[in-house]
Amino acid sequence: VKTTLEDIVKTIKSNSSNYLIYKVKAKDSLEKIAKANNVTVDSIKHLNDLENDLIVVGQKLKIPK
């Protein structure tokens, strides 16, 4: 069991190092966030399992590094 937990922790750490967390502010859009971070809208949508471009203030998004 210990080995399994260690493997899970390693996976979580390696996965979280592939993105940063962005908190949506007023007047933000996926396009604006994507441009500011030099990534595509589609990459943000995919990483966050978004089906459309709707985001809300205070929402936390994973942004690919």
mmCIF file of the N, C-alpha and C atoms, coordinates in Angstrom:
data_MODEL
# 
_entry.id   MODEL 
# 
loop_
_atom_site.group_PDB 
_atom_site.id 
_atom_site.type_symbol 
_atom_site.label_atom_id 
_atom_site.label_alt_id 
_atom_site.label_comp_id 
_atom_site.label_asym_id 
_atom_site.label_entity_id 
_atom_site.label_seq_id 
_atom_site.pdbx_PDB_ins_code 
_atom_site.Cartn_x 
_atom_site.Cartn_y 
_atom_site.Cartn_z 
_atom_site.occupancy 
_atom_site.B_iso_or_equiv 
_atom_site.pdbx_formal_charge 
_atom_site.auth_seq_id 
_atom_site.auth_comp_id 
_atom_site.auth_asym_id 
_atom_site.auth_atom_id 
_atom_site.pdbx_PDB_model_num 
ATOM 1   N N  . VAL A 1 1  ? 0.834   -1.196 0.000   1.00 0.00 ? 1  VAL A N  1 
ATOM 2   C CA . VAL A 1 1  ? 0.000   0.000  0.000   1.00 0.00 ? 1  VAL A CA 1 
ATOM 3   C C  . VAL A 1 1  ? 0.873   1.251  0.000   1.00 0.00 ? 1  VAL A C  1 
ATOM 4   N N  . LYS A 1 2  ? 1.947   1.249  0.757   1.00 0.00 ? 2  LYS A N  1 
ATOM 5   C CA . LYS A 1 2  ? 2.828   2.415  0.832   1.00 0.00 ? 2  LYS A CA 1 
ATOM 6   C C  . LYS A 1 2  ? 3.392   2.763  -0.541  1.00 0.00 ? 2  LYS A C  1 
ATOM 7   N N  . THR A 1 3  ? 3.821   1.756  -1.278  1.00 0.00 ? 3  THR A N  1 
ATOM 8   C CA . THR A 1 3  ? 4.371   2.007  -2.612  1.00 0.00 ? 3  THR A CA 1 
ATOM 9   C C  . THR A 1 3  ? 3.313   2.629  -3.515  1.00 0.00 ? 3  THR A C  1 
ATOM 10  N N  . THR A 1 4  ? 2.107   2.155  -3.424  1.00 0.00 ? 4  THR A N  1 
ATOM 11  C CA . THR A 1 4  ? 1.025   2.706  -4.235  1.00 0.00 ? 4  THR A CA 1 
ATOM 12  C C  . THR A 1 4  ? 0.783   4.173  -3.883  1.00 0.00 ? 4  THR A C  1 
ATOM 13  N N  . LEU A 1 5  ? 0.754   4.497  -2.608  1.00 0.00 ? 5  LEU A N  1 
ATOM 14  C CA . LEU A 1 5  ? 0.559   5.884  -2.194  1.00 0.00 ? 5  LEU A CA 1 
ATOM 15  C C  . LEU A 1 5  ? 1.714   6.761  -2.652  1.00 0.00 ? 5  LEU A C  1 
ATOM 16  N N  . GLU A 1 6  ? 2.929   6.265  -2.556  1.00 0.00 ? 6  GLU A N  1 
ATOM 17  C CA . GLU A 1 6  ? 4.090   7.031  -3.023  1.00 0.00 ? 6  GLU A CA 1 
ATOM 18  C C  . GLU A 1 6  ? 3.987   7.285  -4.529  1.00 0.00 ? 6  GLU A C  1 
ATOM 19  N N  . ASP A 1 7  ? 3.562   6.274  -5.271  1.00 0.00 ? 7  ASP A N  1 
ATOM 20  C CA . ASP A 1 7  ? 3.391   6.429  -6.719  1.00 0.00 ? 7  ASP A CA 1 
ATOM 21  C C  . ASP A 1 7  ? 2.325   7.476  -7.035  1.00 0.00 ? 7  ASP A C  1 
ATOM 22  N N  . ILE A 1 8  ? 1.238   7.463  -6.278  1.00 0.00 ? 8  ILE A N  1 
ATOM 23  C CA . ILE A 1 8  ? 0.160   8.436  -6.490  1.00 0.00 ? 8  ILE A CA 1 
ATOM 24  C C  . ILE A 1 8  ? 0.662   9.846  -6.214  1.00 0.00 ? 8  ILE A C  1 
ATOM 25  N N  . VAL A 1 9  ? 1.394   10.026 -5.127  1.00 0.00 ? 9  VAL A N  1 
ATOM 26  C CA . VAL A 1 9  ? 1.937   11.351 -4.781  1.00 0.00 ? 9  VAL A CA 1 
ATOM 27  C C  . VAL A 1 9  ? 2.892   11.829 -5.878  1.00 0.00 ? 9  VAL A C  1 
ATOM 28  N N  . LYS A 1 10 ? 3.739   10.958 -6.369  1.00 0.00 ? 10 LYS A N  1 
ATOM 29  C CA . LYS A 1 10 ? 4.676   11.332 -7.445  1.00 0.00 ? 10 LYS A CA 1 
ATOM 30  C C  . LYS A 1 10 ? 3.906   11.766 -8.694  1.00 0.00 ? 10 LYS A C  1 
ATOM 31  N N  . THR A 1 11 ? 2.848   11.036 -9.019  1.00 0.00 ? 11 THR A N  1 
ATOM 32  C CA . THR A 1 11 ? 2.038   11.368 -10.193 1.00 0.00 ? 11 THR A CA 1 
ATOM 33  C C  . THR A 1 11 ? 1.380   12.726 -10.023 1.00 0.00 ? 11 THR A C  1 
ATOM 34  N N  . ILE A 1 12 ? 0.827   12.974 -8.845  1.00 0.00 ? 12 ILE A N  1 
ATOM 35  C CA . ILE A 1 12 ? 0.169   14.257 -8.592  1.00 0.00 ? 12 ILE A CA 1 
ATOM 36  C C  . ILE A 1 12 ? 1.183   15.392 -8.687  1.00 0.00 ? 12 ILE A C  1 
ATOM 37  N N  . LYS A 1 13 ? 2.349   15.216 -8.093  1.00 0.00 ? 13 LYS A N  1 
ATOM 38  C CA . LYS A 1 13 ? 3.370   16.263 -8.132  1.00 0.00 ? 13 LYS A CA 1 
ATOM 39  C C  . LYS A 1 13 ? 3.841   16.517 -9.556  1.00 0.00 ? 13 LYS A C  1 
ATOM 40  N N  . SER A 1 14 ? 4.056   15.463 -10.320 1.00 0.00 ? 14 SER A N  1 
ATOM 41  C CA . SER A 1 14 ? 4.526   15.660 -11.690 1.00 0.00 ? 14 SER A CA 1 
ATOM 42  C C  . SER A 1 14 ? 3.439   16.291 -12.556 1.00 0.00 ? 14 SER A C  1 
ATOM 43  N N  . ASN A 1 15 ? 2.188   15.900 -12.345 1.00 0.00 ? 15 ASN A N  1 
ATOM 44  C CA . ASN A 1 15 ? 1.099   16.488 -13.122 1.00 0.00 ? 15 ASN A CA 1 
ATOM 45  C C  . ASN A 1 15 ? 0.890   17.955 -12.772 1.00 0.00 ? 15 ASN A C  1 
ATOM 46  N N  . SER A 1 16 ? 0.976   18.301 -11.491 1.00 0.00 ? 16 SER A N  1 
ATOM 47  C CA . SER A 1 16 ? 0.736   19.684 -11.095 1.00 0.00 ? 16 SER A CA 1 
ATOM 48  C C  . SER A 1 16 ? 1.867   20.600 -11.525 1.00 0.00 ? 16 SER A C  1 
ATOM 49  N N  . SER A 1 17 ? 3.024   20.042 -11.824 1.00 0.00 ? 17 SER A N  1 
ATOM 50  C CA . SER A 1 17 ? 4.127   20.886 -12.282 1.00 0.00 ? 17 SER A CA 1 
ATOM 51  C C  . SER A 1 17 ? 3.970   21.246 -13.761 1.00 0.00 ? 17 SER A C  1 
ATOM 52  N N  . ASN A 1 18 ? 2.983   20.661 -14.417 1.00 0.00 ? 18 ASN A N  1 
ATOM 53  C CA . ASN A 1 18 ? 2.752   20.929 -15.838 1.00 0.00 ? 18 ASN A CA 1 
ATOM 54  C C  . ASN A 1 18 ? 1.797   22.091 -16.064 1.00 0.00 ? 18 ASN A C  1 
ATOM 55  N N  . TYR A 1 19 ? 1.266   22.652 -14.990 1.00 0.00 ? 19 TYR A N  1 
ATOM 56  C CA . TYR A 1 19 ? 0.331   23.756 -15.137 1.00 0.00 ? 19 TYR A CA 1 
ATOM 57  C C  . TYR A 1 19 ? 0.402   24.678 -13.927 1.00 0.00 ? 19 TYR A C  1 
ATOM 58  N N  . LEU A 1 20 ? -0.155  25.874 -14.102 1.00 0.00 ? 20 LEU A N  1 
ATOM 59  C CA . LEU A 1 20 ? -0.298  26.784 -12.975 1.00 0.00 ? 20 LEU A CA 1 
ATOM 60  C C  . LEU A 1 20 ? -1.777  27.057 -12.789 1.00 0.00 ? 20 LEU A C  1 
ATOM 61  N N  . ILE A 1 21 ? -2.138  27.564 -11.635 1.00 0.00 ? 21 ILE A N  1 
ATOM 62  C CA . ILE A 1 21 ? -3.544  27.858 -11.340 1.00 0.00 ? 21 ILE A CA 1 
ATOM 63  C C  . ILE A 1 21 ? -3.780  29.360 -11.523 1.00 0.00 ? 21 ILE A C  1 
ATOM 64  N N  . TYR A 1 22 ? -4.829  29.693 -12.268 1.00 0.00 ? 22 TYR A N  1 
ATOM 65  C CA . TYR A 1 22 ? -5.202  31.080 -12.517 1.00 0.00 ? 22 TYR A CA 1 
ATOM 66  C C  . TYR A 1 22 ? -6.620  31.296 -12.000 1.00 0.00 ? 22 TYR A C  1 
ATOM 67  N N  . LYS A 1 23 ? -6.806  32.346 -11.223 1.00 0.00 ? 23 LYS A N  1 
ATOM 68  C CA . LYS A 1 23 ? -8.140  32.682 -10.719 1.00 0.00 ? 23 LYS A CA 1 
ATOM 69  C C  . LYS A 1 23 ? -8.760  33.738 -11.628 1.00 0.00 ? 23 LYS A C  1 
ATOM 70  N N  . VAL A 1 24 ? -9.900  33.421 -12.199 1.00 0.00 ? 24 VAL A N  1 
ATOM 71  C CA . VAL A 1 24 ? -10.576 34.289 -13.162 1.00 0.00 ? 24 VAL A CA 1 
ATOM 72  C C  . VAL A 1 24 ? -11.010 35.592 -12.490 1.00 0.00 ? 24 VAL A C  1 
ATOM 73  N N  . LYS A 1 25 ? -10.722 36.698 -13.181 1.00 0.00 ? 25 LYS A N  1 
ATOM 74  C CA . LYS A 1 25 ? -11.086 38.033 -12.699 1.00 0.00 ? 25 LYS A CA 1 
ATOM 75  C C  . LYS A 1 25 ? -12.167 38.628 -13.605 1.00 0.00 ? 25 LYS A C  1 
ATOM 76  N N  . ALA A 1 26 ? -12.780 39.718 -13.139 1.00 0.00 ? 26 ALA A N  1 
ATOM 77  C CA . ALA A 1 26 ? -13.785 40.414 -13.942 1.00 0.00 ? 26 ALA A CA 1 
ATOM 78  C C  . ALA A 1 26 ? -13.170 40.814 -15.288 1.00 0.00 ? 26 ALA A C  1 
ATOM 79  N N  . LYS A 1 27 ? -13.941 40.718 -16.327 1.00 0.00 ? 27 LYS A N  1 
ATOM 80  C CA . LYS A 1 27 ? -13.571 41.077 -17.702 1.00 0.00 ? 27 LYS A CA 1 
ATOM 81  C C  . LYS A 1 27 ? -12.571 40.110 -18.332 1.00 0.00 ? 27 LYS A C  1 
ATOM 82  N N  . ASP A 1 28 ? -12.273 38.982 -17.686 1.00 0.00 ? 28 ASP A N  1 
ATOM 83  C CA . ASP A 1 28 ? -11.422 37.957 -18.285 1.00 0.00 ? 28 ASP A CA 1 
ATOM 84  C C  . ASP A 1 28 ? -12.213 37.169 -19.320 1.00 0.00 ? 28 ASP A C  1 
ATOM 85  N N  . SER A 1 29 ? -11.491 36.627 -20.259 1.00 0.00 ? 29 SER A N  1 
ATOM 86  C CA . SER A 1 29 ? -12.056 35.678 -21.220 1.00 0.00 ? 29 SER A CA 1 
ATOM 87  C C  . SER A 1 29 ? -10.992 34.605 -21.427 1.00 0.00 ? 29 SER A C  1 
ATOM 88  N N  . LEU A 1 30 ? -11.403 33.465 -21.946 1.00 0.00 ? 30 LEU A N  1 
ATOM 89  C CA . LEU A 1 30 ? -10.423 32.425 -22.212 1.00 0.00 ? 30 LEU A CA 1 
ATOM 90  C C  . LEU A 1 30 ? -9.372  32.914 -23.204 1.00 0.00 ? 30 LEU A C  1 
ATOM 91  N N  . GLU A 1 31 ? -9.816  33.688 -24.186 1.00 0.00 ? 31 GLU A N  1 
ATOM 92  C CA . GLU A 1 31 ? -8.877  34.205 -25.182 1.00 0.00 ? 31 GLU A CA 1 
ATOM 93  C C  . GLU A 1 31 ? -7.844  35.130 -24.525 1.00 0.00 ? 31 GLU A C  1 
ATOM 94  N N  . LYS A 1 32 ? -8.297  36.014 -23.668 1.00 0.00 ? 32 LYS A N  1 
ATOM 95  C CA . LYS A 1 32 ? -7.400  36.946 -22.981 1.00 0.00 ? 32 LYS A CA 1 
ATOM 96  C C  . LYS A 1 32 ? -6.405  36.193 -22.091 1.00 0.00 ? 32 LYS A C  1 
ATOM 97  N N  . ILE A 1 33 ? -6.902  35.221 -21.348 1.00 0.00 ? 33 ILE A N  1 
ATOM 98  C CA . ILE A 1 33 ? -6.044  34.423 -20.463 1.00 0.00 ? 33 ILE A CA 1 
ATOM 99  C C  . ILE A 1 33 ? -5.033  33.626 -21.289 1.00 0.00 ? 33 ILE A C  1 
ATOM 100 N N  . ALA A 1 34 ? -5.501  33.034 -22.379 1.00 0.00 ? 34 ALA A N  1 
ATOM 101 C CA . ALA A 1 34 ? -4.619  32.242 -23.238 1.00 0.00 ? 34 ALA A CA 1 
ATOM 102 C C  . ALA A 1 34 ? -3.503  33.110 -23.827 1.00 0.00 ? 34 ALA A C  1 
ATOM 103 N N  . LYS A 1 35 ? -3.855  34.270 -24.356 1.00 0.00 ? 35 LYS A N  1 
ATOM 104 C CA . LYS A 1 35 ? -2.849  35.165 -24.937 1.00 0.00 ? 35 LYS A CA 1 
ATOM 105 C C  . LYS A 1 35 ? -1.827  35.603 -23.901 1.00 0.00 ? 35 LYS A C  1 
ATOM 106 N N  . ALA A 1 36 ? -2.287  35.921 -22.699 1.00 0.00 ? 36 ALA A N  1 
ATOM 107 C CA . ALA A 1 36 ? -1.390  36.383 -21.633 1.00 0.00 ? 36 ALA A CA 1 
ATOM 108 C C  . ALA A 1 36 ? -0.412  35.292 -21.197 1.00 0.00 ? 36 ALA A C  1 
ATOM 109 N N  . ASN A 1 37 ? -0.787  34.039 -21.424 1.00 0.00 ? 37 ASN A N  1 
ATOM 110 C CA . ASN A 1 37 ? 0.051   32.923 -20.990 1.00 0.00 ? 37 ASN A CA 1 
ATOM 111 C C  . ASN A 1 37 ? 0.689   32.161 -22.158 1.00 0.00 ? 37 ASN A C  1 
ATOM 112 N N  . ASN A 1 38 ? 0.553   32.710 -23.362 1.00 0.00 ? 38 ASN A N  1 
ATOM 113 C CA . ASN A 1 38 ? 1.136   32.107 -24.570 1.00 0.00 ? 38 ASN A CA 1 
ATOM 114 C C  . ASN A 1 38 ? 0.717   30.645 -24.775 1.00 0.00 ? 38 ASN A C  1 
ATOM 115 N N  . VAL A 1 39 ? -0.571  30.397 -24.571 1.00 0.00 ? 39 VAL A N  1 
ATOM 116 C CA . VAL A 1 39 ? -1.142  29.077 -24.805 1.00 0.00 ? 39 VAL A CA 1 
ATOM 117 C C  . VAL A 1 39 ? -2.408  29.246 -25.637 1.00 0.00 ? 39 VAL A C  1 
ATOM 118 N N  . THR A 1 40 ? -3.001  28.154 -26.045 1.00 0.00 ? 40 THR A N  1 
ATOM 119 C CA . THR A 1 40 ? -4.229  28.239 -26.835 1.00 0.00 ? 40 THR A CA 1 
ATOM 120 C C  . THR A 1 40 ? -5.461  28.107 -25.939 1.00 0.00 ? 40 THR A C  1 
ATOM 121 N N  . VAL A 1 41 ? -6.551  28.642 -26.425 1.00 0.00 ? 41 VAL A N  1 
ATOM 122 C CA . VAL A 1 41 ? -7.835  28.498 -25.727 1.00 0.00 ? 41 VAL A CA 1 
ATOM 123 C C  . VAL A 1 41 ? -8.165  27.014 -25.605 1.00 0.00 ? 41 VAL A C  1 
ATOM 124 N N  . ASP A 1 42 ? -7.949  26.278 -26.681 1.00 0.00 ? 42 ASP A N  1 
ATOM 125 C CA . ASP A 1 42 ? -8.265  24.846 -26.669 1.00 0.00 ? 42 ASP A CA 1 
ATOM 126 C C  . ASP A 1 42 ? -7.459  24.090 -25.616 1.00 0.00 ? 42 ASP A C  1 
ATOM 127 N N  . SER A 1 43 ? -6.192  24.476 -25.405 1.00 0.00 ? 43 SER A N  1 
ATOM 128 C CA . SER A 1 43 ? -5.387  23.776 -24.392 1.00 0.00 ? 43 SER A CA 1 
ATOM 129 C C  . SER A 1 43 ? -5.929  24.034 -22.988 1.00 0.00 ? 43 SER A C  1 
ATOM 130 N N  . ILE A 1 44 ? -6.401  25.242 -22.737 1.00 0.00 ? 44 ILE A N  1 
ATOM 131 C CA . ILE A 1 44 ? -7.008  25.558 -21.434 1.00 0.00 ? 44 ILE A CA 1 
ATOM 132 C C  . ILE A 1 44 ? -8.308  24.774 -21.273 1.00 0.00 ? 44 ILE A C  1 
ATOM 133 N N  . LYS A 1 45 ? -9.133  24.779 -22.325 1.00 0.00 ? 45 LYS A N  1 
ATOM 134 C CA . LYS A 1 45 ? -10.407 24.060 -22.263 1.00 0.00 ? 45 LYS A CA 1 
ATOM 135 C C  . LYS A 1 45 ? -10.183 22.574 -22.024 1.00 0.00 ? 45 LYS A C  1 
ATOM 136 N N  . HIS A 1 46 ? -9.214  21.999 -22.709 1.00 0.00 ? 46 HIS A N  1 
ATOM 137 C CA . HIS A 1 46 ? -8.934  20.572 -22.571 1.00 0.00 ? 46 HIS A CA 1 
ATOM 138 C C  . HIS A 1 46 ? -8.456  20.242 -21.151 1.00 0.00 ? 46 HIS A C  1 
ATOM 139 N N  . LEU A 1 47 ? -7.519  21.024 -20.648 1.00 0.00 ? 47 LEU A N  1 
ATOM 140 C CA . LEU A 1 47 ? -6.952  20.778 -19.323 1.00 0.00 ? 47 LEU A CA 1 
ATOM 141 C C  . LEU A 1 47 ? -7.991  20.915 -18.210 1.00 0.00 ? 47 LEU A C  1 
ATOM 142 N N  . ASN A 1 48 ? -9.004  21.755 -18.440 1.00 0.00 ? 48 ASN A N  1 
ATOM 143 C CA . ASN A 1 48 ? -10.033 22.006 -17.436 1.00 0.00 ? 48 ASN A CA 1 
ATOM 144 C C  . ASN A 1 48 ? -11.356 21.304 -17.738 1.00 0.00 ? 48 ASN A C  1 
ATOM 145 N N  . ASP A 1 49 ? -11.371 20.465 -18.760 1.00 0.00 ? 49 ASP A N  1 
ATOM 146 C CA . ASP A 1 49 ? -12.586 19.737 -19.156 1.00 0.00 ? 49 ASP A CA 1 
ATOM 147 C C  . ASP A 1 49 ? -13.756 20.679 -19.415 1.00 0.00 ? 49 ASP A C  1 
ATOM 148 N N  . LEU A 1 50 ? -13.481 21.801 -20.078 1.00 0.00 ? 50 LEU A N  1 
ATOM 149 C CA . LEU A 1 50 ? -14.533 22.762 -20.407 1.00 0.00 ? 50 LEU A CA 1 
ATOM 150 C C  . LEU A 1 50 ? -15.137 22.406 -21.760 1.00 0.00 ? 50 LEU A C  1 
ATOM 151 N N  . GLU A 1 51 ? -16.451 22.420 -21.834 1.00 0.00 ? 51 GLU A N  1 
ATOM 152 C CA . GLU A 1 51 ? -17.135 22.117 -23.090 1.00 0.00 ? 51 GLU A CA 1 
ATOM 153 C C  . GLU A 1 51 ? -17.411 23.363 -23.909 1.00 0.00 ? 51 GLU A C  1 
ATOM 154 N N  . ASN A 1 52 ? -17.342 24.544 -23.257 1.00 0.00 ? 52 ASN A N  1 
ATOM 155 C CA . ASN A 1 52 ? -17.575 25.792 -23.971 1.00 0.00 ? 52 ASN A CA 1 
ATOM 156 C C  . ASN A 1 52 ? -16.653 26.870 -23.394 1.00 0.00 ? 52 ASN A C  1 
ATOM 157 N N  . ASP A 1 53 ? -16.828 28.107 -23.824 1.00 0.00 ? 53 ASP A N  1 
ATOM 158 C CA . ASP A 1 53 ? -15.938 29.191 -23.398 1.00 0.00 ? 53 ASP A CA 1 
ATOM 159 C C  . ASP A 1 53 ? -16.435 29.933 -22.155 1.00 0.00 ? 53 ASP A C  1 
ATOM 160 N N  . LEU A 1 54 ? -17.452 29.420 -21.516 1.00 0.00 ? 54 LEU A N  1 
ATOM 161 C CA . LEU A 1 54 ? -18.025 30.089 -20.352 1.00 0.00 ? 54 LEU A CA 1 
ATOM 162 C C  . LEU A 1 54 ? -17.129 29.924 -19.126 1.00 0.00 ? 54 LEU A C  1 
ATOM 163 N N  . ILE A 1 55 ? -16.707 31.063 -18.562 1.00 0.00 ? 55 ILE A N  1 
ATOM 164 C CA . ILE A 1 55 ? -15.955 31.067 -17.307 1.00 0.00 ? 55 ILE A CA 1 
ATOM 165 C C  . ILE A 1 55 ? -16.589 32.104 -16.394 1.00 0.00 ? 55 ILE A C  1 
ATOM 166 N N  . VAL A 1 56 ? -16.372 31.970 -15.095 1.00 0.00 ? 56 VAL A N  1 
ATOM 167 C CA . VAL A 1 56 ? -16.977 32.898 -14.138 1.00 0.00 ? 56 VAL A CA 1 
ATOM 168 C C  . VAL A 1 56 ? -15.909 33.464 -13.201 1.00 0.00 ? 56 VAL A C  1 
ATOM 169 N N  . VAL A 1 57 ? -16.143 34.677 -12.722 1.00 0.00 ? 57 VAL A N  1 
ATOM 170 C CA . VAL A 1 57 ? -15.226 35.333 -11.797 1.00 0.00 ? 57 VAL A CA 1 
ATOM 171 C C  . VAL A 1 57 ? -15.039 34.442 -10.570 1.00 0.00 ? 57 VAL A C  1 
ATOM 172 N N  . GLY A 1 58 ? -13.783 34.265 -10.181 1.00 0.00 ? 58 GLY A N  1 
ATOM 173 C CA . GLY A 1 58 ? -13.462 33.438 -9.028  1.00 0.00 ? 58 GLY A CA 1 
ATOM 174 C C  . GLY A 1 58 ? -13.146 31.992 -9.375  1.00 0.00 ? 58 GLY A C  1 
ATOM 175 N N  . GLN A 1 59 ? -13.501 31.583 -10.588 1.00 0.00 ? 59 GLN A N  1 
ATOM 176 C CA . GLN A 1 59 ? -13.204 30.225 -11.025 1.00 0.00 ? 59 GLN A CA 1 
ATOM 177 C C  . GLN A 1 59 ? -11.700 30.030 -11.107 1.00 0.00 ? 59 GLN A C  1 
ATOM 178 N N  . LYS A 1 60 ? -11.222 28.863 -10.725 1.00 0.00 ? 60 LYS A N  1 
ATOM 179 C CA . LYS A 1 60 ? -9.800  28.557 -10.818 1.00 0.00 ? 60 LYS A CA 1 
ATOM 180 C C  . LYS A 1 60 ? -9.571  27.669 -12.026 1.00 0.00 ? 60 LYS A C  1 
ATOM 181 N N  . LEU A 1 61 ? -8.674  28.109 -12.892 1.00 0.00 ? 61 LEU A N  1 
ATOM 182 C CA . LEU A 1 61 ? -8.359  27.366 -14.111 1.00 0.00 ? 61 LEU A CA 1 
ATOM 183 C C  . LEU A 1 61 ? -6.925  26.885 -14.073 1.00 0.00 ? 61 LEU A C  1 
ATOM 184 N N  . LYS A 1 62 ? -6.710  25.691 -14.611 1.00 0.00 ? 62 LYS A N  1 
ATOM 185 C CA . LYS A 1 62 ? -5.352  25.198 -14.808 1.00 0.00 ? 62 LYS A CA 1 
ATOM 186 C C  . LYS A 1 62 ? -4.868  25.761 -16.130 1.00 0.00 ? 62 LYS A C  1 
ATOM 187 N N  . ILE A 1 63 ? -3.678  26.362 -16.113 1.00 0.00 ? 63 ILE A N  1 
ATOM 188 C CA . ILE A 1 63 ? -3.089  26.933 -17.324 1.00 0.00 ? 63 ILE A CA 1 
ATOM 189 C C  . ILE A 1 63 ? -1.820  26.133 -17.643 1.00 0.00 ? 63 ILE A C  1 
ATOM 190 N N  . PRO A 1 64 ? -1.723  25.558 -18.831 1.00 0.00 ? 64 PRO A N  1 
ATOM 191 C CA . PRO A 1 64 ? -0.528  24.768 -19.164 1.00 0.00 ? 64 PRO A CA 1 
ATOM 192 C C  . PRO A 1 64 ? 0.732   25.637 -19.149 1.00 0.00 ? 64 PRO A C  1 
ATOM 193 N N  . LYS A 1 65 ? 1.836   25.047 -18.700 1.00 0.00 ? 65 LYS A N  1 
ATOM 194 C CA . LYS A 1 65 ? 3.111   25.769 -18.689 1.00 0.00 ? 65 LYS A CA 1 
ATOM 195 C C  . LYS A 1 65 ? 3.789   25.636 -20.032 1.00 0.00 ? 65 LYS A C  1 
# 
